[in-house]
Amino acid sequence: MLAAALLLTGCTSASATMEQAVGQGIAAVETARLVVQQELDDRTFTTTATATLGDARRELVSAATTVSQTDVTGEADAAYRDEVLTALGDGLDAVNDARDALGGVGSLEATVPQLEDAADGLEDVEGGP
């Protein structure tokens, strides 16, 4: 009985950790999307947008690190971990592209759909395996 309880707690803990990281990723990508839109609408300072995108990047890296270090106990959790890492990576790519565009590399307008797709991808994996 105790072994079953420990096993169940371990699975729940892994899933809960990954779900929390997904929430962190969604918040980071949506914040990045908002600041990009504000920059495009000339409603924020570029330095503020750059700092906000830097914060979003740190949150995504932190979430991905947490997920990559999460031990799983079954195939479903392992598959979920892979899906979450892919979605977080897509978010990180989108945020990096937006930050690069603020620095003159690429188009800031082009990052809006990329950020939207990244947020959608994270929302798709929200809720666990």
C-alpha positions in Angstrom: 0.0 0.0 0.0 2.8 2.4 0.9 4.7 1.6 -2.3 1.5 2.3 -4.4 1.1 5.7 -2.6 4.7 6.6 -3.2 4.4 5.7 -6.9 1.2 7.6 -7.3 2.7 10.7 -5.6 5.8 10.5 -7.8 3.6 10.4 -11.0 1.4 13.2 -9.8 4.5 15.3 -8.8 6.1 14.9 -12.3 2.8 15.8 -14.0 2.2 18.7 -11.7 5.7 20.0 -12.2 5.4 19.9 -16.0 1.9 21.4 -15.9 3.3 24.3 -13.8 6.1 24.8 -16.3 3.6 24.9 -19.2 1.7 27.6 -17.3 4.9 29.5 -16.8 5.6 29.2 -20.5 2.2 30.4 -21.6 2.6 33.4 -19.3 6.0 34.2 -20.8 4.9 33.9 -24.4 1.7 35.9 -23.9 3.7 38.6 -22.2 6.1 38.7 -25.1 3.2 38.8 -27.6 1.7 41.7 -25.7 4.9 43.7 -25.6 5.6 43.1 -29.2 2.2 44.4 -30.1 2.7 47.4 -27.9 6.1 48.1 -29.6 4.4 47.8 -33.1 1.7 50.2 -32.0 4.4 52.5 -30.6 2.9 52.3 -27.1 6.1 51.3 -25.2 9.8 52.1 -25.1 12.1 49.8 -27.0 14.2 49.4 -23.8 11.1 48.2 -21.9 10.2 45.8 -24.7 13.8 44.4 -24.8 13.8 44.0 -21.0 10.4 42.3 -21.0 11.5 39.9 -23.8 14.6 39.1 -21.8 12.4 38.3 -18.8 10.2 36.1 -21.0 13.2 34.3 -22.3 14.5 33.6 -18.7 11.1 32.2 -17.7 11.0 29.9 -20.7 14.6 28.7 -20.1 13.7 28.1 -16.4 10.6 26.2 -17.3 12.4 24.1 -19.9 15.2 23.3 -17.4 12.7 22.3 -14.8 10.9 20.0 -17.2 14.1 18.5 -18.6 15.2 17.6 -15.1 11.9 16.0 -14.1 12.1 12.3 -13.5 9.2 10.3 -14.9 7.9 6.9 -14.0 6.0 5.9 -17.1 5.7 6.1 -20.8 2.8 8.7 -20.7 4.8 11.1 -18.6 7.9 10.6 -20.8 5.9 11.4 -23.9 4.3 14.4 -22.1 7.7 15.7 -21.1 8.9 15.5 -24.7 5.7 17.4 -25.9 6.2 20.1 -23.2 9.9 20.5 -24.0 9.0 20.9 -27.7 6.3 23.5 -27.0 8.6 25.4 -24.6 11.4 25.3 -27.2 9.0 26.8 -29.8 8.1 29.5 -27.3 11.8 30.3 -26.7 12.5 30.4 -30.4 9.6 32.9 -30.9 10.8 35.1 -28.0 14.4 35.0 -29.3 13.2 36.0 -32.8 11.2 38.9 -31.3 14.2 40.1 -29.3 16.5 39.8 -32.3 13.9 41.8 -34.4 14.0 44.6 -31.8 17.8 44.7 -32.4 17.3 45.0 -36.1 17.6 41.4 -37.1 14.5 40.3 -38.8 10.9 41.6 -38.8 9.1 42.3 -35.6 5.8 42.0 -37.4 6.7 38.5 -38.5 7.2 37.4 -34.9 3.5 38.1 -34.0 2.1 34.9 -35.7 5.1 33.0 -34.4 4.3 34.0 -30.8 0.7 33.2 -31.3 1.6 29.7 -32.7 3.9 29.2 -29.7 1.2 30.1 -27.2 -1.3 27.8 -29.0 1.3 25.0 -28.9 1.7 25.5 -25.1 -2.1 25.6 -24.6 -2.4 22.4 -26.6 -0.2 20.6 -24.0 -1.7 22.3 -21.0 -3.6 19.9 -18.7 -1.2 17.0 -18.7 -0.9 13.6 -20.5 
